[in-house]
Structure formats: C-alpha cells, structure tokens
Amino acid sequence: MQLLGCCFVIYPAAAQTVNVPAGLPPTVNATYQEIGMGDWTPPTSSTTQQISGSGSVVSTTTSSGSGTDALQSMYSQSWGYAAAQNASALGVNPDALAATCVVESGCQNVNTAGGGNTITGAFQMSNGTYSEELQKALASNPSLASSITDTGTSGQQDPATQAVAAAQYLKDAATSLQSAGISNPTALDARGYYNFGPSNGAKIAQADDDTPMAGLLPNMSATSLANNGITAGETVGQWRASVSAKMGSSASAPILSA
C-alpha cells in the first residue's frame, strides 16, 4: 500500500473514518478454475472503522462486495467455498444454497440421524433423497466426481459433498416451480419444496399470505408441524416472514445462475 503525500494532522476533537480491507493483507478477488467446472469468483468485502480523536475505535461495520449474510455464514466454514463451486458447476446460485444451509443447520455439520431417521448434515438431507440427488448431479456434470469424497451415504458427513446433492435438489425445485408458472424461483420460493417435498412445493410457493400452513399440509400432525417450526394457526405469510428473517437478503436470491 502506498501513501500519497508527506503527512496529515489528526485533530483531537474530530473523528475520522478509515476504510481498510477486511483483514490484512487485502483480500484477493481470485477466480478458481477447474476443468469442466467453469469459473467461480468469491466475494470481496471491506471494513469501515470510525476512529475517535484519541485513536480508539468507536464503531466497525463490514460491507460485502457480492456476498450476503447467508453466503458469509457458509464461506466461514472450511467447506464453504468448495460447496459454492460445486453448486455453480450445476448452474445453481451459491447464494440460494447458502440460504438453505443457514435455515437447515446454521451451516453447521450436525448429525441429527437416529431412531430410524436418516436426516443429517449441514443441509439436513435423508439418505434416500441424498443418494438420488447425488446421482442426478453426477449424471448432469460428471466432472463433479473428482470433488466428491464418497458416493455412498457416508458422503453425507462431508458438507461439500452433501452440498452437491442439496444443490441438485434446489435445481429440481426450480424446475418444478417453473413448470407451475413461477418464472424465476428464489430461495424462499423453493423452501416449501425443500422442507415439505415436491408435492407441496408449488402449493406453498403460490399460496396467499393469509392461507393457514396447516391447510396446505393436511397430512402432517400438529406435532410434526411444530417440529418444523410451524405454530398453531400460523399463516403462509407468517411462515415466509420467519424463513426470510433467517435467510436474510438471500431469501430473494434466484436459485438458478444467470
């Protein structure tokens, strides 16, 4: 970094705003390339600090060049960048993938399987759905095989591998919603499909805000609804607001890459 000019004066009574990169040395905006997978560029960010006259930090704010809160949550994981690259290779927006892992697990690789339940991992997929979607993804883009640790169900324990199946499931959701008349499905539009299955996906995405969620999911008991975070009498609008609050700005992210 080069400073122009010989000097400057800090007046004790005045506060200054200093813009510095998020972390030193400055973040490099790199593009990762792998044969058959195209280009993928991670986001850049910057930090602004408000400095008092005595030199102490009054406040610090961080802004992201192309990332969102959900993306940053996923990128903060050791597997986050690999997951984003795998999603891009399938034509899925990493932002929508990140929104999904934030809602499912806070982007943590949690093991919730047990007692006949096989749902587990950062993207909370069952063994059956995971295996089916992983095979679809590999058929769509065989080059992804080189980034997968295990094609069996034990691969669910690797979030970057599970992300391939989750991205394919989101892609399936987008295709299904487009067939139902939603031209550019977002992460929020696909939430019903991902959480409650294909048969309920379009119904929830197209429902009016004042529609009771229980009425759209008649086969689910009150206990099952509660386990999915849906309270008695909750409307679609309230459910959307709750999901959007977790996803942040990623709720409006389109599933399919431009």
C-alpha positions in Angstrom: 0.0 0.0 0.0 1.4 3.4 -0.9 0.5 6.6 1.0 0.5 9.8 -1.1 1.6 13.0 0.4 4.1 13.6 3.2 1.9 13.9 6.2 -1.5 14.6 7.8 -2.8 16.1 11.0 -5.3 14.4 13.3 -7.2 17.0 15.4 -8.1 15.6 18.8 -11.7 16.7 18.7 -12.5 15.3 15.3 -13.4 11.7 14.4 -12.1 10.1 11.2 -13.5 7.3 9.1 -10.9 4.9 7.8 -11.7 2.3 5.1 -9.5 -0.8 5.3 -9.8 -4.2 3.7 -11.5 -7.0 5.7 -8.4 -8.4 7.2 -4.7 -7.8 6.4 -3.3 -8.3 3.9 -6.1 -7.1 1.5 -8.5 -9.8 0.3 -7.6 -11.2 -3.2 -10.5 -11.4 -5.6 -9.5 -14.7 -7.1 -11.1 -16.8 -9.7 -10.9 -20.6 -9.3 -10.7 -22.7 -12.4 -11.1 -26.4 -12.8 -11.5 -28.4 -16.0 -15.2 -28.8 -16.8 -16.4 -26.6 -13.9 -16.0 -23.1 -15.4 -15.1 -20.0 -13.4 -16.2 -19.1 -9.9 -15.3 -15.9 -8.1 -15.6 -15.5 -4.3 -16.9 -12.2 -2.9 -14.8 -9.3 -1.6 -15.6 -7.2 1.4 -14.4 -4.1 3.2 -14.4 -2.9 6.8 -15.1 0.7 7.8 -13.9 1.9 11.3 -14.9 5.1 13.0 -11.9 6.4 14.9 -12.1 8.8 17.8 -9.7 11.7 18.4 -7.8 9.6 21.0 -7.3 6.8 18.4 -9.8 4.3 19.8 -12.3 2.5 17.6 -15.8 4.0 18.0 -17.6 1.6 15.6 -16.9 -1.0 13.0 -19.1 -2.0 10.0 -18.4 -4.5 7.3 -19.9 -4.5 3.8 -19.7 -7.3 1.2 -19.0 -6.7 -2.4 -21.1 -9.5 -3.7 -21.8 -11.7 -0.7 -24.7 -11.7 1.7 -25.1 -12.7 5.3 -26.0 -16.3 4.3 -23.1 -16.6 1.9 -20.7 -15.3 4.6 -22.0 -17.9 7.0 -21.3 -20.6 4.5 -17.9 -19.2 3.5 -16.9 -19.1 7.1 -16.9 -22.9 7.1 -13.9 -24.9 5.9 -16.0 -26.5 3.2 -18.0 -23.3 2.2 -16.0 -22.3 -0.9 -16.0 -25.9 -2.3 -19.8 -26.1 -1.7 -20.3 -22.9 -3.6 -18.1 -24.0 -6.5 -19.9 -27.3 -6.7 -23.3 -25.5 -6.8 -22.1 -23.2 -9.6 -21.0 -26.2 -11.6 -24.6 -27.4 -11.6 -25.9 -24.0 -12.6 -27.2 -23.2 -9.1 -26.7 -19.9 -7.4 -24.4 -20.4 -4.3 -26.4 -17.7 -2.5 -29.5 -19.9 -2.7 -27.5 -22.9 -1.5 -26.2 -20.8 1.4 -29.7 -19.7 2.3 -30.7 -23.3 2.6 -27.9 -24.4 4.8 -28.4 -21.4 7.1 -32.1 -22.4 7.6 -31.4 -26.1 7.9 -28.5 -26.1 10.4 -26.9 -22.6 10.6 -24.4 -24.1 8.1 -23.1 -26.5 10.8 -22.4 -30.1 10.1 -24.8 -31.5 12.6 -25.8 -35.2 12.9 -29.5 -35.5 13.7 -29.9 -39.0 12.5 -31.2 -41.8 14.8 -34.2 -43.8 15.7 -35.0 -44.6 12.0 -34.4 -41.0 11.0 -31.5 -40.6 8.5 -31.7 -36.8 8.1 -28.3 -35.3 8.8 -25.6 -32.9 7.8 -25.3 -29.2 7.1 -28.2 -29.5 4.5 -30.3 -31.9 6.6 -31.0 -34.5 3.9 -32.3 -38.0 4.3 -30.2 -40.9 2.9 -32.7 -41.6 0.2 -33.0 -38.1 -1.1 -29.3 -37.5 -0.8 -28.4 -40.6 -2.8 -31.0 -39.9 -5.5 -29.9 -36.3 -5.9 -26.2 -37.0 -5.9 -26.6 -39.5 -8.8 -28.6 -36.9 -10.7 -25.9 -34.3 -10.2 -23.1 -36.6 -11.3 -25.1 -37.6 -14.4 -25.6 -33.9 -15.2 -21.9 -33.0 -14.6 -19.6 -36.0 -14.4 -16.6 -33.7 -13.6 -18.0 -33.3 -10.1 -17.0 -36.8 -9.2 -13.4 -35.6 -8.6 -14.6 -33.3 -5.8 -16.7 -36.0 -4.0 -15.2 -37.9 -1.1 -17.6 -40.8 -1.1 -20.6 -41.6 -3.4 -22.2 -43.7 -0.7 -24.4 -42.4 2.1 -21.4 -41.9 4.3 -20.6 -39.0 2.0 -23.3 -37.1 3.8 -20.8 -36.5 6.6 -18.8 -34.2 4.2 -20.7 -31.0 3.8 -19.1 -30.1 0.5 -20.2 -33.5 -0.9 -23.7 -33.2 0.6 -23.8 -29.7 -1.0 -23.8 -31.3 -4.4 -26.9 -33.2 -3.7 -28.5 -30.2 -2.0 -27.8 -28.0 -5.0 -29.3 -30.6 -7.3 -32.4 -30.7 -5.1 -32.7 -27.0 -5.3 -32.3 -27.2 -9.1 -35.1 -29.8 -9.2 -37.2 -27.4 -7.1 -36.6 -24.6 -9.5 -37.6 -26.7 -12.5 -40.8 -27.9 -10.7 -41.7 -24.3 -9.7 -41.1 -23.0 -13.2 -43.5 -25.7 -14.6 -46.0 -24.4 -12.1 -45.7 -20.9 -13.5 -43.1 -19.3 -11.3 -40.6 -18.0 -13.9 -37.6 -17.2 -11.7 -37.9 -19.2 -8.4 -36.0 -17.8 -5.4 -34.6 -19.5 -2.3 -37.7 -18.5 -0.4 -40.0 -19.9 -3.2 -38.1 -23.2 -3.0 -38.3 -23.5 0.7 -41.6 -25.4 0.8 -40.3 -27.9 -1.8 -37.1 -28.5 0.1 -38.7 -28.7 3.5 -42.0 -30.4 2.7 -41.4 -32.3 -0.6 -42.2 -31.8 -4.3 -46.0 -32.3 -3.9 -46.2 -29.4 -1.5 -43.6 -27.1 -3.1 -45.8 -25.3 -5.6 -48.8 -25.1 -3.3 -46.8 -23.3 -0.7 -45.0 -21.0 -3.1 -48.2 -19.9 -4.8 -50.4 -19.6 -1.7 -51.8 -16.3 -0.4 -50.2 -14.9 2.7 -53.4 -15.4 4.8 -53.6 -19.2 4.0 -53.1 -21.4 7.1 -50.0 -23.5 6.7 -51.8 -26.5 8.3 -54.4 -26.4 5.5 -51.6 -26.8 2.9 -50.1 -29.7 4.8 -53.1 -31.8 5.9 -51.1 -35.0 6.2 -48.9 -33.5 8.9 -49.9 -33.7 12.6 -49.7 -30.8 14.9 -46.6 -32.4 16.4 -44.9 -32.7 13.0 -45.8 -29.1 12.2 -44.3 -27.9 15.5 -41.2 -29.9 14.8 -40.9 -28.0 11.6 -41.2 -24.7 13.4 -44.9 -24.1 12.4 -47.1 -22.9 15.3 -50.8 -23.5 15.6 -52.7 -21.1 13.3 -49.6 -19.9 11.5 -50.3 -18.4 8.1 -48.2 -18.7 5.0 -47.3 -15.0 5.3 -46.0 -15.6 8.9 -44.1 -18.6 7.8 -42.5 -16.7 4.9 -41.5 -13.9 7.2 -39.9 -16.3 9.6 -37.9 -18.0 6.8 -36.9 -14.7 5.3 -35.6 -13.5 8.6 -33.3 -16.5 8.8 -32.2 -16.3 5.2 -31.6 -12.5 5.2 -31.2 -10.9 1.8 -30.5 -14.4 0.3 -34.3 -15.1 0.5 -34.7 -13.2 -2.8 -31.7 -14.9 -4.5 -32.7 -16.8 -7.6 -32.0 -20.5 -7.5 -30.6 -20.8 -11.0 -27.5 -19.0 -12.0 -27.9 -16.4 -14.8 
